[in-house]
Amino acid sequence: MKGRIRKVDEVAEGVRRIVVDIHLKADPGQFVMVWVPGVGEAPFSVSDIENGLQLVVALRGSVTRKIFSMSEGDVLPVRGPYGKGFTLVKGTVALVGGGYGLAPFPLLSKRLKDLDSHITLLLGFKGSKNYIDPQKVGILADDFIVATEDGSVGFKGLVTEILEDLSGYDMVYACGPERMAVELLRIVNPSKVEISVERLMRCGIGVCGSCVLDPLGLRVCSDGPVFRGDVLLRIEDFGRFWRGWDGRKEEIR
């Protein structure tokens, strides 16, 4: 499907919120593949589907560089949504995000609010230049705590340092750097954690094997991208290795 870019907002240094005139149904945590003709394809979390498809795009490679050169009115080809999303739980929940990892939280928070869940939002960033105001991307929360590594916004330190005791939460949802997620699994009961995993994806539908996680052989695009914490603890690659375009593993830094 194709849609025209309706709105572009700069929400942080090197991060933009893009609304495309495409209307689709999606579960929180699912993703779409965005195709840039002549450049390539890349996966993006579905941030929201209200009044068009909302994406949070960070400038990282050739596909996002081309997207950043686009303006309102330009056409963006999209396919999807794909993958397995978050399990919606009614109760007391926490959303933990690092940097632009908050991308799936707008739609997730709205669906949780539909269930009258109480949401605590905990976000971590490097500094004020990287800080994304959750209201600007449409995240709903009852409580909000932010941490920055340089202390320029909120608590000085890592977001994992403000997690303290999350044992009383019915579910903890997370998306962001894997080292953050690994630390989260040391703090919280893994069976009460769901994490959206980012990996390089070529096809997005479970055919090519570019996003396979060893040793279980799970495919991030079709078996995920959302996995329960106790499953991720059985994945040797999680928090350690990333597959490059040639399929070889590279150490996560």
Buried (B, 14 or more C-beta within 10 A) or exposed (E): EEBEBBBBEEBBBBBBBBBBBBEBEBBBBBBBBBBBEEBEBBBBBBBBBEEBBBBBBBEEEEBBEBBBEBEEEEEBBBBBBBBBBBEBBEEBBBBBBBBBBBBBBBBBBBBBBEEEBBBBBBBBBBEBBBBBEBEEBBBBBEEBBBBBBEEBBBBEBBBBEBBEEBEEBEBBBBBBBBBBBBBBBEBBEBEBBBBBBBBBBBBBBBEBEBBBBEEBEBBBBBBBBBBBBEBBBEBEBBBEBBBEEEEEEEEBE
